Amino acid sequence: MPHPVDVHVGKRIRHRRWLVGMTQQQLAESVGIKFQQIQKYETGANRVSASRLWDIADALDVEVSFFFEGLDQESGDKNCADMIPSDLLGDKEALDLIRSYYAIPENQRRRLFDLARVLSDVA
């Protein structure tokens, strides 16, 4: 059974890869491994070594610490996050929505954000 930290790190790898629009094959090529290994990392089936995580972070243009963000929340420290699905990072629709949101020009994005806030307050 995979360790919960390995599963979390794998989800964060997948999350970032989707956000930047990179395929598993592209990420694998950039770090010098086969795409099947990326699949195993993303599911938590295989543990990512420190040096490999460093290479993946470089390829995805994030700090290594990015992959560990949110671990405290998963261990039970929840407040307003109770309304958010626990596997949000694994939800392709949510990640596509985020990618689309950041593709909108900043001034329009701010207006969309304000509208979403108003709508969520009404719901």
C-alpha positions in Angstrom: 0.0 0.0 0.0 1.4 3.4 -1.0 2.5 5.8 1.7 0.1 8.8 1.9 3.0 11.3 1.4 3.9 9.5 -1.8 0.3 9.7 -3.0 0.2 13.4 -2.1 3.5 14.2 -3.9 2.2 12.3 -7.0 -1.0 14.2 -7.0 0.9 17.5 -6.8 3.1 16.4 -9.7 0.1 15.6 -11.8 -1.6 18.9 -10.8 1.4 21.0 -11.8 1.9 19.0 -15.0 -1.7 19.7 -16.0 -1.5 23.3 -15.1 1.4 23.9 -17.4 -0.1 21.8 -20.2 2.6 19.2 -20.2 2.0 15.5 -21.1 3.5 12.6 -19.1 5.7 11.9 -22.1 7.0 15.5 -22.2 7.8 15.5 -18.5 9.4 12.1 -18.7 11.7 13.2 -21.6 12.7 16.4 -19.7 13.9 14.4 -16.7 15.3 11.5 -18.7 12.9 8.6 -17.8 10.1 6.7 -19.4 6.5 8.1 -19.2 5.4 4.9 -17.3 7.6 6.0 -14.4 5.8 9.3 -14.3 2.5 7.4 -14.2 3.7 5.4 -11.2 4.9 8.6 -9.5 1.6 10.3 -10.1 -0.4 7.4 -8.6 1.9 7.0 -5.6 2.8 3.5 -6.7 6.5 4.4 -6.8 8.2 6.7 -4.4 10.1 9.7 -6.0 13.7 10.0 -4.9 15.0 13.4 -3.8 17.2 13.9 -6.9 14.4 12.9 -9.2 11.9 15.2 -7.4 14.5 18.0 -7.8 14.6 17.3 -11.6 10.8 17.2 -11.8 10.5 20.5 -9.9 12.9 22.1 -12.3 11.1 20.7 -15.4 7.7 22.0 -14.0 9.3 25.3 -12.9 8.3 25.1 -9.2 10.2 24.8 -5.9 10.5 21.3 -4.5 8.4 22.4 -1.5 5.4 22.8 -3.9 5.0 19.0 -3.9 4.5 19.0 -0.1 2.1 21.9 0.2 -1.2 20.9 1.8 0.0 17.9 3.7 -1.1 19.4 7.1 -4.6 19.8 5.8 -4.8 16.2 4.7 -3.8 15.0 8.2 -7.0 16.5 9.7 -6.5 20.2 10.2 -9.6 21.3 8.3 -11.7 24.4 8.5 -13.4 26.1 5.5 -11.7 23.4 3.3 -14.4 21.0 4.3 -16.5 22.1 1.3 -13.6 21.3 -1.1 -13.3 17.8 -2.4 -10.2 16.1 -0.9 -9.0 15.1 -4.4 -9.4 18.4 -6.1 -5.9 18.2 -7.5 -6.9 14.9 -9.2 -10.0 16.4 -10.8 -9.2 17.1 -14.4 -12.2 19.4 -14.8 -11.1 21.6 -11.9 -7.6 21.8 -13.3 -8.9 22.7 -16.7 -11.0 25.4 -15.2 -8.0 26.8 -13.3 -5.9 26.7 -16.5 -8.6 28.5 -18.4 -9.0 31.0 -15.7 -5.4 32.0 -15.8 -5.5 32.3 -19.6 -8.0 35.2 -19.3 -6.5 38.7 -19.2 -5.9 39.9 -15.7 -8.5 42.7 -15.6 -11.2 40.4 -16.9 -10.1 37.6 -14.6 -10.5 39.9 -11.6 -14.1 40.7 -12.7 -14.8 37.0 -13.2 -13.4 36.3 -9.7 -15.7 39.0 -8.2 -18.7 37.5 -10.0 -17.9 34.0 -8.7 -17.6 35.3 -5.1 -21.0 37.0 -5.4 -22.6 33.8 -6.8 -21.0 31.6 -4.1 -22.3 33.9 -1.4 -25.8 33.6 -2.8 -25.7 29.8 -3.0 
